[in-house]
Amino acid sequence: MLPLKNLSIASIFSESQKAVDNLTHLALDRRVRLAVTGLSRSGKTAFITSLIHQLLHGLDGANLPFFSVVAENRFLGTKTMLQPNMEIPAFQYDQFVASLTGDKPEFPRATDGLSEIRLAIRFQPSSFISRQFAKTATLYLDIVDYPGEWLLDLPLLNLSFAEWSQQLMEFCKQEPRSALAAEWLEYLNGIDVNRSADEETMRTASQLFTSFLHECRAKNTGLSYLQPGRFIIPGDLKDAPILTFCPLAAGSNSPPKQSLYEVMEQRFESYKELVVKKFYYDHFSKFDRQIVLVDMQKALNHGAGSFSDMQGALQGILNSFSYGSSNLLARLFQPKIDKLLFVATKADHVAANQHPNLERLLNRMVVRPVNEAVFQGVEVKTLAISSVVCTQTVVRDHHGRRLSFVKGVPIGRSDEVMLFPGEIPESIPSLSDWEESRFNFLDFQPQTHASGGSIPHLRMDQAIEFLLGDKLL
């Protein structure tokens, strides 16, 4: 911007024209940066792949009856664009969709790094104002994929090393963390945190702590609230000294210079500054629409502790996002998330009559962050969806009762089965529900479908409509 004293009439006109051009550009070529947020194994990569697939096939057979721009015949197609950020790897859509649509379909591999993709959605505007600019318009959709584990670093920005250490130590007093942390805590009990730091001690302590985190994350344990996320999926930081620290019980009030405690505290603060904060400002602070994916069946299967742990993890993550109005003027200065969609994934893994209960249970699980978001003026919705349908619901008479079964191929098996998966509770289960081993939901393999057709889904069109529909008017 030119200094005020140097402004001429010509320069004022030029600056004004630039502002008008920018507003016109925003009106014609709109942009949405979508945060697809999900904890480990929530189906995030499968969701992104299916979302892209449905949009690319919107003109040739995709089943999108609740996506208004398609239902109103205003949809003109979607295409992938050149990578928007040259420093970030491209989301490997072609590879992921090939694994889902091959002769032996498989779910995409878990995300182990950062990637991004941009879509251009072409459509005919329906609003009077937009039609004055052009008969067609384009919405650019940027989607960033990243490991769900990295999300859990965001709450660290509000904690000191001492606070984080105390929090972790308290967590480790409860099972299953107590048993899993035994070897790491035994090692810590044998060292003096006020002695001079040495790399061998710090490396051993951080390795034992990392092994503890991996045990917590293991499929048969199912815990979610695990920090730091880069200890589990380091990405390009593997073996970097910045990951050589762990929580420590407080030593003296003023740890000696270069003591074990002080050096680990310094590395914790460096991790927050150089890894977490950079990641937050480069990506999360710029999102303006958000979807949160939750695997409810996984949380139910692993018991009360896992369910409570997932609830705490979600609340910690959501407290880090910026919610509020995202109108045109606000977006010119500070984008904020103005739509928030909570999704219970893998809905087809239970019978269709249980889907409303999935939504009700998820609503109760996230009631606190939802209330905060609504208070800030955010539009919030909850859905039970399947990015990729793997089963069919079959109704049968069973011992005089009419029951709903699911039919599909469980992961790890080769033959199709029909089973009664059980019921999803409407509210947070009591301890007795878990003590009776009431929940034992299975994961299923994706189905083979006709070549050239769209990936079968459940309510993906409703999710897309909520997230993008108002931008396609």
C-alpha angles and dihedrals in degrees: 000000000000119000111263095241091056096050117119127190088258093052092046089052090048093051091046091050090052090053091050090047091051092051091048090049091051091049093051104033107034125188135211124184107201125204110207100195123188142143123241115305094006091127097255099148091045089051094052091046092050093045091053091045094051092050093047090051096043092114099043112049110311112147101236106142094150095049098098098204088058095041090052093049092241095117112110100178144276132249135180115250135211115287106282095209117044092200095058124073117246119256104254096232095155092055094044096048090047090057090051096046103037128111089271104031118212133177116256118267117266117274112261100173147012121293138160141199134189125210127193112212113197119202147151111257117237099195120091094230095052092049090058089066099045144334091242133036138188131224114201112209118196116194122187120199121199137154112284089225091068090062092069091066092070095080088056089074089073096048135079120220090257092050093048092047092050091048092052092046090053091050089052092060089070128070136283089024093051095064094038093052095049098102094045094046091046089056092049091051089059097057134071109232090202094060122098113286121249128183095234094058093044092047093051093046093048092046092053090047091050091051088052091053091050090051090051090051094048117122094247092052102041101193118159110184098083124149141225096031095199089062088066099037106016098177109186091352096073110144091000115147089235087073093053101100140081139185115291133194110247116274122190120341089253109032113213118257113277091007120149090255095049095047093048089048089052091050091049090053091046089051090053093047103040101031113021101033093043091050091047096050095040094051123358098049089057099055119110102179125041137193120188116203119204129184098213095176091057091053092048093048094055098051141240095316094053092045093051091044092054091048091053092047092052093049092049092051096045092050087066097060126091113238128186146088116336103188121151097272093045091051091056089064112021122003114216134184109261100168125050123185122190114200132192101209130209091033091160089064087078128046119280093247089063096058095090089054090052089057094045093049092048090049090055092046094056100031094123099054089040092056090049093049093048090049088055091054098260120148108232131192136173125211139173107220145162117216088196119020111226103168145036126229111235123188116212139167110249121182091332094315129106105232134179116229132184121228121203147099113285116223109267094029133089103206129074116247136190114215143162103243096193132243130300112229118237092222139027105300122243121242089256090061091061094040089059090055088237096159124066108144120173132217117233135210120246116262127245110250137186115292112258094016126116123267108266111248142171119231095336087131090057090050092049092047092052093047100041110010097096090052092057099058 
